[in-house]
Amino acid sequence: MQKIAHIQDLEPFITPEGAERRVLAYGGSLMAVEFSFAAGISAPMHKHPHEQIGYVVEGELDFLMEGKDPVRLHKGDSYYVPPETMHGVKILSKTILLDCFTPLRKDFLPQ
């Protein structure tokens, strides 16, 4: 059986944009990650080979995805990002997101 890591096992990571990223749990091909943002932070448009589903735990943001108009998201809203799709966020108030990725983001794990 593969070990499942919990938040206590992994240190938070500060992204280049200033968000705090915490890997909550992972195993097999699935990973849950918490992102905490201060108001005014933007995550630039980017893409990755992972499917992503997110949930707004707290806050307000503009969600950007290629080929779509920006969407204002609030606490309780969710979103889906297909693999290899450009996306980003503009944070409007203190925000916490719960993102799930498959396959898991090996680049988020300690080396």
C-alpha positions in Angstrom: 0.0 0.0 0.0 1.3 3.4 -1.0 1.9 6.0 1.8 -0.5 8.9 1.9 1.1 12.2 3.0 -0.7 14.6 5.2 -0.3 18.3 5.7 1.8 17.7 8.8 4.4 15.8 6.7 5.1 18.5 4.1 6.3 22.1 4.7 4.3 24.9 3.0 5.9 26.5 -0.1 5.8 30.1 -1.1 5.2 30.5 -4.9 7.1 33.1 -6.9 3.8 35.2 -6.9 3.6 35.1 -3.1 0.9 32.5 -2.6 1.3 29.8 0.1 1.0 26.2 -1.3 0.4 23.3 1.0 0.1 19.7 -0.2 -2.7 18.2 1.9 -2.7 14.6 0.7 -1.6 12.5 -2.2 -1.5 8.9 -3.4 -1.8 6.9 -6.5 -2.6 9.4 -9.2 -4.4 12.0 -7.1 -3.3 15.0 -5.1 -5.1 17.7 -3.0 -3.4 21.1 -2.5 -4.4 24.2 -0.6 -3.4 27.6 -1.9 -3.7 30.7 0.3 -3.5 34.1 -1.4 -3.4 37.7 -0.1 -5.5 40.2 -2.0 -3.9 41.6 -5.1 -1.9 38.5 -6.0 -2.1 37.2 -9.6 -1.1 33.7 -10.8 0.0 34.2 -14.4 -1.5 32.3 -17.2 0.0 28.8 -17.3 -0.7 25.2 -18.3 0.2 21.8 -17.2 -0.6 18.2 -18.3 -2.8 17.6 -15.2 -6.6 17.7 -14.9 -7.5 20.2 -12.1 -10.7 20.7 -10.1 -10.8 23.6 -7.7 -13.1 24.8 -4.9 -13.1 28.3 -3.4 -12.9 27.8 0.4 -12.7 31.5 1.2 -12.5 34.8 -0.8 -13.1 36.2 -4.2 -11.2 36.0 -7.4 -11.3 36.3 -11.2 -10.7 33.0 -12.9 -9.1 33.2 -16.3 -9.1 30.4 -18.9 -8.1 30.5 -22.5 -11.0 30.9 -24.9 -13.4 32.0 -22.2 -14.4 35.3 -20.6 -13.1 35.8 -17.0 -15.4 34.5 -14.3 -15.8 36.0 -10.9 -15.7 33.2 -8.3 -16.7 33.4 -4.6 -16.7 31.2 -1.5 -18.5 27.9 -2.4 -17.8 28.1 -6.2 -15.8 25.5 -8.1 -14.0 25.2 -11.4 -12.5 22.6 -13.8 -9.3 23.0 -15.9 -8.7 20.4 -18.7 -5.1 19.3 -19.3 -2.8 21.6 -21.3 -5.3 24.5 -21.0 -3.9 28.0 -20.2 -5.4 29.4 -17.0 -4.7 31.8 -14.2 -6.3 33.9 -11.4 -6.5 37.4 -10.1 -7.1 37.5 -6.4 -9.5 40.2 -5.2 -9.6 39.4 -1.5 -7.9 37.0 0.9 -8.6 33.7 -0.8 -8.1 30.0 0.0 -8.4 27.5 -2.8 -8.5 23.7 -2.6 -7.2 22.2 -5.9 -7.2 18.5 -6.8 -4.9 17.3 -9.6 -4.6 14.0 -11.5 -2.1 12.7 -12.2 -0.5 14.1 -9.0 1.9 17.0 -9.3 5.3 15.5 -8.8 6.7 19.1 -9.1 4.9 20.0 -5.8 6.7 17.2 -3.8 10.0 17.6 -2.1 12.9 16.3 -4.2 
